[in-house]
Structure formats: C-alpha cells, structure tokens
C-alpha cells in the first residue's frame, strides 16, 4: 500500500524495536501506531525517537516537544496524540477513536495487557521474546488470573512459537496440553500436525484414533 507523506523522507529509517519495522516518515510512524496501538507502550517512546525526528525527519520542534514529554513521563495518550496531531494523515475523529481504544487498554488488568504483548511478539515473528512473555504468564503469579480455556489458548500460542524455533516435540506437547484445556479443534489439529512433522507416525496414528479421528480424517491431515 502507499502512504502519502508531506514531510521529509528520512535517509535512515527509524526501527521500531518491538517488531523491527522500519519507517521513513512521520506519516509512516503514525500509521504504524494506529494499526498496532495494542503494542504501543511507554517503551515505544525514548530519546532515540526524538533524535530520529530531529536528525532524519527534519522535525526539530516536534523532536524537542516529544523529548520534553518523555522526560516528564507524560501519559501515553499525550505522547501518541502529539505525534498523530503533528501530521495531517489522520482526521480528528480518527484520533479521538484511537484515544478511546487506548483508554480501554489502560483499564485492562495486568495479565490481559501482558497477553496482548506476548501475542504481538508472536505475530511480529519475535518468537524468542514471545516465549519469554508466555513463560511469565503461564508459570508466574498471573497464571491464576486466566480461566482454564484461556490458559489453554496461551499454551497453544506458546506452542506456535516453539514450533517456529524448531522445537517440534515441545510444540506437540504444548498443543496437546492446550487441547486438554481449551478443547479447541485447532489445537488438536496442530498437535497431530506436529507429530507428523516430527516423524512420529506411529504416535500420530494412535493419538488420532484415541481422539476419534477416522482413517479418512487422518489421511486428510497427512495430505
């Protein structure tokens, strides 16, 4: 897609650390925030951003304003709105809607905020970081805040990350454990797929049968 930019395009991009996404203009930065607002935290804003706005985007006044807000530890909404209002890419009503979403996020309990963070790392392909976050959620103090089904969904997502770092056996065990809690057909299928990809053909047959899969369904999974 194309993003219409009225300001300068930077020669060196600003790399958004949470996803390693490069942006070359203020408009691109605002677009990213608008579409990934659930992953935007105070850590998103630091001296590195202010320096890039000044040295690469040619926005000295905005850089100084952001630097002041960061140093004063202003509210996250203030930081986001200041950037969004500094270009004409979004209309006022769109920014107001974004603030409404941020207020909802702000009122979420800690365990839900941390799940959003872990899921964002997973979607961004930051599997190591997502595994760290899922481990804290699953085996830390926040674990008891999740329902049995929600806990199963966390195990499922952790297993996806394990799969992507080639830990197929651990991923298979994770999907099976997830299914025991969330009873999701997706978790069961991923479990059986992981067995196949790990070369555990005999266990695939046995487990598939024990979970009520017909020979036809197992053949479809193989295919």
RAVEN-V898576 format. One record per pair of residues at least 4 apart in sequence whose ideal C-beta (glycine too) atoms are under 6 Angstrom apart, sorted by the first residue. I is the first residue (numbers start at 1). GAP is how many residues later the second one is. Records with the same first field share a line. If there is no record, write none. Layout:
I: GAP / GAP
This chain:
3: 24 / 25 / 28
5: 20 / 22
7: 18 / 19
8: 49 / 50
9: 15 / 16
10: 14 / 46 / 47
12: 44
13: 9 / 10 / 11
14: 9 / 38
15: 5 / 7
16: 5
18: 21
19: 105
23: 5 / 6 / 9
24: 4
26: 31 / 61
27: 60 / 62
30: 53 / 54 / 57 / 59
32: 4
33: 7
37: 64
38: 78
39: 81
40: 4
42: 34
45: 4 / 25 / 34
50: 13 / 16 / 17
51: 4
52: 4
53: 4 / 6 / 9 / 10
54: 6 / 9
59: 4
62: 24
69: 5 / 9 / 10
74: 4
77: 4 / 22 / 25
81: 4
84: 6 / 11
90: 4 / 5
108: 4 / 5
111: 31 / 34
114: 23
117: 16
118: 12 / 15 / 16
121: 5 / 8 / 9
122: 8 / 35 / 39
126: 4
127: 34 / 37 / 38
130: 31
131: 30
134: 4 / 24
135: 4
136: 4
137: 5 / 17
138: 5 / 16
146: 4 / 5
148: 33
149: 33
151: 30
152: 26 / 29 / 30
153: 29
155: 19 / 22 / 23
156: 22 / 31
158: 16
159: 12 / 15 / 16
162: 5 / 8 / 9 / 12
163: 8
167: 4
168: 26 / 29 / 30
169: 29
171: 23
172: 19 / 22 / 23
175: 12 / 15 / 16 / 19
176: 15
178: 4 / 9
179: 8 / 9
182: 5
192: 12 / 16 / 29
195: 5 / 8 / 9
196: 8
200: 4
203: 4
204: 4
208: 5 / 10
213: 4 / 5
